[in-house]
Amino acid sequence: MSGLRVCIITFVLTAMYFVLTVAATNIFFFNKSNGSLIKESKKIIGSRIIGQSFTNNIYFHGRPSLNNYRNNISGNSNFPHYSIRLKENISGNIVKYKKKNQNSNFDLNIISESASGLDPHITYKGAIGQIDRISANTGIKKESLINLIVKKSKPRIFGIFGERIVNVLELNIELNKIYAEETGS
Amino acid sequence: MVILLPLSYLLGKFISINFSESNEPQKSRLQNIFECIEKPIYKICGINPKSEKSAKEYFFSLFWSNMVLSAICFFGLYYQNRLPFNGLVNHQLDLPIIFHILSSLITNTCQTHHIPELHLTPFSNIFILSVLMFYSSASGIATGIMAMRAIILGKIGNPYTDVIKAMTRILFPICFIVTIIFTALGMPNTFNTHISYETIENIKETLILGPVAGFEAIKLIGENGQSCFNANSAHPFENPSYLTNFIQIICILIVPTALIITLGFWLKNHRQSWIILSVLFSALIFEFITVGVLELNGNHGLNSIINSKQPNWVGKETRLGIVGSSVFEAAISNVSGSSNSALESFHPVTIALSLFNLSNQSFFGVQGFGLVFTINFILYTVFLIGLILGKTPEIFGKRIGKNEILLSSALLLINPILVLLSVVFTLNFHPIRSTSFYEHVHYFTQVFYEFASGAASNGSGLESLNDNTPYWNISLAIVMFLARYLAMGSMIMLGGSLAKKPAIPTTQATFKTDTVLFGFTFLFMSVITTTLTYFPFIVLSTLTEILMHG
């Protein structure tokens, strides 16, 4: 009988654990514990750390995604290392990339799927490769786009760990602002 | 590692004081606080914390309480659509998948065949799955600590006391701290189930939220690997930055490392635990480097398509980077089933290394059990050396007899028998239909990996296998169940049988287990034993893949 009671106690303790942690984190880190939401004129436009699908040519685009950045199923295609399907997938992505950007200034990052399908970041090089297209479509000068990417990119940790990365959503919000300024003035 | 070792040293010392079952008069203030919390729990459960049990009683109490908990959770999962707090999910689960979920969670395996955000309600996630995670992890720690305590201190103890102590003194406090750190670094932790919004391109989207940080903490500290999201630790909510990735690796390794340090405290011989730890860490670092170098060199099939040498970004997250993903993947193949990148996209050598770890189980290994597998390998090594040198085999001052060798060989043989038989069975009766030779070879790898990870209570998998079908769910549920409880039984009986033996003083003739020489012997022994058992299967799976394309 004590076994059953120990199980029930575990249920109670776990419920207490979740209530306590949620209470504590909501008091101290309200924004972060609610999904790091970004709001613009009181409307939620997304979470800072979740990738979104961008298809319009005036925006920076993220990495390819199996479910096109839908949140209800995260994940990737899981192609094995040597499989033909992986090669076909990558070749297809290269064709799509070249059609949009008319250059071959890319790294493997921007044409391959991420593990979650919700990757919010691209590499510095992947962002630089897209400025020709954005500049042609919006009329924003290339130099100011490069400045924007440099400003928004996060350096490597201690100069060696990780990659130089840029958040696509943050870049596009900034682009929107610049675009509004230029059309306004 | 610099951060990991001091932290696990402290935890190891803490465990050695709290679980020794000795009647010391002085207690620290921390112990008094914990006792105040535990006293009402013992009272409600009707447990006398001081009562000793026999090894057989210990095992059956633990086993039945596990079964009772699964039975309660079965009803919770079966009627999940009628329970409150449903979020976006509103359907019933099929019976095979419920059996698989229960079996994989209660055995601390946490293999994920279902899609969490699609199939499970937030209520099942929080109040059913995490309860199972806490309890299975605590049972694992209890088994490990009991076996170690019985061998060294000769005390068996009370299973419920151990489980409750493992929860109140190890799991809950650490998870609480880890949750706070994770949220500070950007993980969500809320009872909101979802938020709808419109992107700047006017696409309607729904964010799926939940107490992710709290869930993540027990997933890592308990070495479970069950996650709120299908992408596991790759999902940006579960692993928002490079820093959280490294904290997660530390979380995964902290309890197993601490348990080995506890061994040193109880033996009053720290050299012993440092020798074991240096063997395990050198194996781990070897894996880090191999995996990292292979991934930085990239996939040369793809490099020839893009005409430049690039690191293998396929199935890896940008913010975690190549090295972050590789180190994580090498660490989890030893212990838990979480994953921050697509294991399929890694080089087959990585998969071969993981398969080796899954079959070995003694390099850190799953919560609590890994420690016993390590002790078992030491026992086995000592026995073989004793045969070679003509000395009486002793482990930690206890003479090894026929009974111990029987149990030890049983522990070594449970996994190979289950895995190899089920692989052969599956290939015969559930073959893949494909014309390409590569797909057949890879199917072999997938089947082998799936059963190896199920039997080793690890839970990672090669996910392009379409595994949410009744065949896979039921067969793996059976394999996981048998592997876990047969191993648990032999571990506890091994502890019980060594507990009865009188300690003998060390003499000149004793073979010392705390020397560098023994470290090397131990390493070779475990590598050779595992390789000999699984070599044909590893050759047929990953090595064939490498030879076909290398």
Interface residues (C-beta under 8 A of the other chain):
Chain A: M1 S2 G3 L4 R5 V6 C7 I9 T10 F11 L13 T14 A15 Y17 F18 L20 T21 V22 A24 T25 N26 F28 F29 K32 S33 N34 G35 S36 L37 K43 I44 I45 G46 S47 I49 I50 G51 Q52 S53 F54 T55 N56 Y59 R63 Y69 R70 N71 N72 I73 S74 G75 N76 S77 N78 F79 P80 H81 Y82 S83 I84 L86 K87 I90 S91 I94 F106 D107 L108 N109 I111 S112 E113 S114 A115 S116 G117 L118 D119 P120 H121 I122 T123 I157 F161 G162 E163 I165 N172 I173 N176
Chain B: I41 I44 C45 G46 I47 S61 W64 S65 V68 L69 I72 L88 I115 E117 L118 I126 F127 S130 V131 F134 Y135 Y160 V163 I164 M167 T168 F172 C175 F176 T179 I180 T183 A184 L185 G186 M187 P188 N189 T190 F191 N192 I195 Y197 E198 T199 I200 E201 I203 E205 T206 L207 I208 L209 P211 A213 G214 A217 F229 N230 A231 A234 H235 P236 F237 P240 Y242 L243 G298 N299 G301 L302 I305 I306 Q310 P311 N312 W313 V314 G315 K316 E317 T318 R319 L320 G321 I322 V323 G324 S325 S339 N340 S341 A342 E344 S345 F346 H347 P348 S436 Y438 E439 H442 L462 E463 S464 E545 M548 H549
